[in-house]
């Protein structure tokens, strides 16, 4: 990626070089996706939107991807802080707490599928997150929220099967969603 930026200094405009090679855009978005899934949940939505244009990116998509890079550079001191919480309950009672917060954005006119997302906390520490395009078309925003809850439930199931069985722990699980939409369920 460094070579692309070095060559870009010689280009007439910052976007000229990128318009010639679609693989450079795909590589940039792939790198951003790696960062979003490993250490920076705050860019997950942006990277999800950029990923939808991997086949035919235009100048606006390039500019948006560069904006994400600038955001990362300007917020390089941000990170995920892990801390011990409720140590007394864990040591005395062996109780662990898993909370997952979900949200969904209903489809737009240009894209019929909703965007879903969740953020998982284990004893107050972020341990997983995801932002994705729904696999099915939803008829309403409430239905989109339900799909988001289903994704969170699958995450809980995965964590129970993989992590909790290996560590021999039991956790209280909670899924929180948008209360305005959820009250209609």
N, C-alpha and C positions, 0 to 999 in steps of 0.2 A: 504494500500500500504506500510505503514511503516513496517509491519510485514514481507513482502516479502523481503525488503532490510535487515532487521535484520537477517533473515534466510540465505540470500545470502552471508553474511559474513562468514558463516560456510561452504559454498559450495566449492568444489575443484576449480572451475572456476566460474566467474560471471554468465555465461550463463547456467551452469548445472541445477540450480534450475528452471529456466524459461522453459527449455525444457520439464520438467515434467508436467507443468500445463499451458495449452493453455489459460485458463481463466485469468491468471495473465497478459499475453500479451494483451488480449482484454480489461482488466481493465485499463492497462497503456495507451493504445491508446485511450480509451474512456475518460480518464482523460485529456490527451493531447488535444483531440478534444474539450472538454469543455473549456480549456484554450484558444485554438486557436479561438473559436467562440465568446468568451466573451471579452478577453483583449489583445490577442497577434496575430495580423494578420500576423506577420512575420514568424510564424511557420505553417501557413495554408497549404502550399504546401507539406511540409514534412509530416504533419499529414495525409493529403489526400493520400499520397503514402503509408504510414504505414497502413492506414485503408483498403487498397486493399488486405492486407495479413492476415486478421483476422481469416480465416479458417485454414490456414496452414502456420504459421510463421516459419522461419528457423533462424539459428544463426545470419545471416546477418541482418535480420529484427529486431531482438532483439538489436543488436549492434547499429543499426540506431536509434531505439527508445531511447536507453540509451544516445546516442549522443544528441538527442533533449532535454532530461532532463538536460544534462550537459550544453547545450547552454542556457537553461532557467535559470539555476543557475548562470552562468557567466554573464548573461545580465538582472539580476533581477531588475536593476535600470531603465530599459527601460519601457516605458509605452505610453499611448495615451494622448497627451496634447490637452486639449480643451481651445480655446481662442476666445474672441469676435473679429470678423473681419468685416470690412465694416459697422461698427456701424452707420455711417452717412446715408448710403443708406437704411439700415433697418429702422431706425427711421423716416427719412424724406419720403422715397418712399414706404416703406413696401416691399422692394424687397429682396427675399432670393435666394440663389444660390445653386443648387444641381448639383454636377459633379460626374460622374462615369467613372472610367478608367478601361478598359477591356484588357484582353490578353488571348491568347490561345496557347497551344503547341499541334501541330498535333500529331496524333497517332504514336506509335512506332511499330516495327515489332512484338514485343511480346504482345502488347496490342493494339487492333484495335480502341479503343475509345480515343478521345482527352481529354486533361485536360484544363478546362476553369476556368477563375477567374475574379473577379472584386473587385474594391475598391471604396466606395462611400464617398464623402465629402459633408457636408452641411455647407455652409459658411466657408469653409476652414478647417473644423474639420471632421476627420474620424468618420463615424457613422455606417457603415456596410461594410462587406467584405465576400467573399466566394471563395473557391477553390473547384472544383468538377470535377468528371468524366462526360464527355458528355453522354447524354442519348441515342444518336444515333451515328452511325459510319459516319464520314465525309470523303468525297472523296479528299479533299485538305486542305491545311493550311488556305486558304481564307475562305472556308466553315466553318472551326473551329472558325475563327474570327467572322463570322456571327452568329454562335450559341452563342458565348460569348456575343455579342451585344444583342441578344435576351434575354439572362439571365439578362443583365443589364436593359433592357427595362421592364422586369417583376418586377425587384426590384423597379424601378421608379414607376410603376403602383401600387405596394403594398404600397410604401411610400405615394403616393398621396391619396390612399383610406384610409389608416389607420391614418397616422400622420398628414398630411396636412389638412384633413377634420376636424379632432378633434381640431387642433390648429387654424383653419380658416386662413391659410396662402396660398400664392401663391409663387411658386418658379420657376425660370428659370432653365430648366434641360438641361444638356449637357452630351453626351456620347463621350468619347475619346477612340480611339483604336490604335493599331499598324499602324502607317501611311504608312509603306512600303507595308503592305498587303492590307490596306484599299483603297489605290489609285487604285487598280485593280478592285474595285467593281463598 
